[in-house]
Amino acid sequence: MNIAQIDEVIRKNKTILMSSFGLEGLLKSQLKLPLIEKIITGIPGNTFDAINNFFERLEEAYIADTQFKQFKLSEIAKFISEEKSYVAVKMIR
């Protein structure tokens, strides 16, 4: 899965991926974590690189989305960092 494909998957799953955010949102959502894990396992290469690539693209999607205009870039970066850290711990064992 290349960058354009990751962007497309994020776009298609925007409702789930952007309806909750940060660690709290990730833990509250029953759909988001399994979806992220499925997307990441579909990205070829090692898991660490796949996690980095996915969350880099998700951060760009957050920044571009009008819903997130109310947040500072530093807050968005914090949300992404929390989500990425949690997913990495779960997936890289």
C-alpha positions in Angstrom: 0.0 0.0 0.0 1.5 3.3 -1.1 0.9 6.8 0.3 -2.0 7.5 -2.1 -3.6 4.2 -1.1 -3.2 5.0 2.6 -4.8 8.4 2.0 -7.7 6.7 0.2 -8.3 4.3 3.0 -8.2 7.2 5.5 -10.7 9.1 3.3 -13.0 6.1 3.0 -13.0 5.5 6.7 -13.0 9.2 7.7 -16.1 8.9 9.9 -14.5 6.3 12.2 -11.0 7.6 12.1 -11.9 11.2 12.8 -14.9 10.9 15.1 -12.7 10.2 18.1 -9.1 11.2 18.6 -6.2 11.1 21.0 -5.7 8.3 23.5 -9.1 8.8 25.2 -11.0 8.7 21.9 -9.1 5.7 20.8 -9.9 3.8 24.0 -13.6 4.8 23.8 -14.1 3.8 20.2 -14.9 0.2 19.6 -14.2 0.6 15.9 -11.2 2.8 15.5 -8.4 0.6 17.0 -9.4 -2.6 15.0 -9.6 -0.5 11.9 -6.2 1.1 12.4 -4.7 -2.3 13.1 -6.2 -3.7 9.9 -4.9 -0.8 7.8 -1.4 -1.0 9.3 -1.2 -4.8 8.7 -2.1 -4.1 5.1 0.9 -1.8 4.6 3.9 -3.8 3.3 7.2 -3.7 5.1 7.9 -3.8 8.8 5.3 -2.8 11.3 7.2 0.1 12.7 7.5 1.8 9.3 3.8 1.0 8.6 2.8 2.7 11.8 4.9 5.8 11.1 3.5 6.0 7.5 -0.1 5.6 8.6 0.0 8.2 11.4 1.9 10.7 9.3 -0.9 10.5 6.7 -3.6 10.6 9.5 -2.1 13.7 11.0 -2.2 15.4 7.6 -5.9 14.4 7.3 -6.6 15.8 10.8 -4.9 19.1 9.8 -6.8 19.4 6.6 -10.2 18.6 8.1 -12.4 21.5 9.0 -13.5 19.8 12.2 -9.9 20.1 13.5 -9.5 23.8 12.7 -10.5 24.5 16.3 -7.3 22.9 17.5 -3.8 24.2 17.5 -1.3 22.2 15.5 0.5 21.3 18.7 -2.8 19.8 20.0 -3.3 17.7 16.8 0.3 16.5 17.1 -0.4 15.5 20.7 -3.5 13.5 19.6 -1.5 11.7 16.9 1.4 11.0 19.3 -1.0 9.5 21.8 -2.7 7.3 19.2 0.6 6.3 17.6 2.2 5.4 20.9 -0.7 3.2 22.0 -1.0 1.4 18.6 2.8 0.9 18.5 2.8 -0.7 22.0 -0.1 -3.0 21.0 1.3 -4.0 17.6 5.1 -4.2 18.2 5.7 -6.9 20.8 
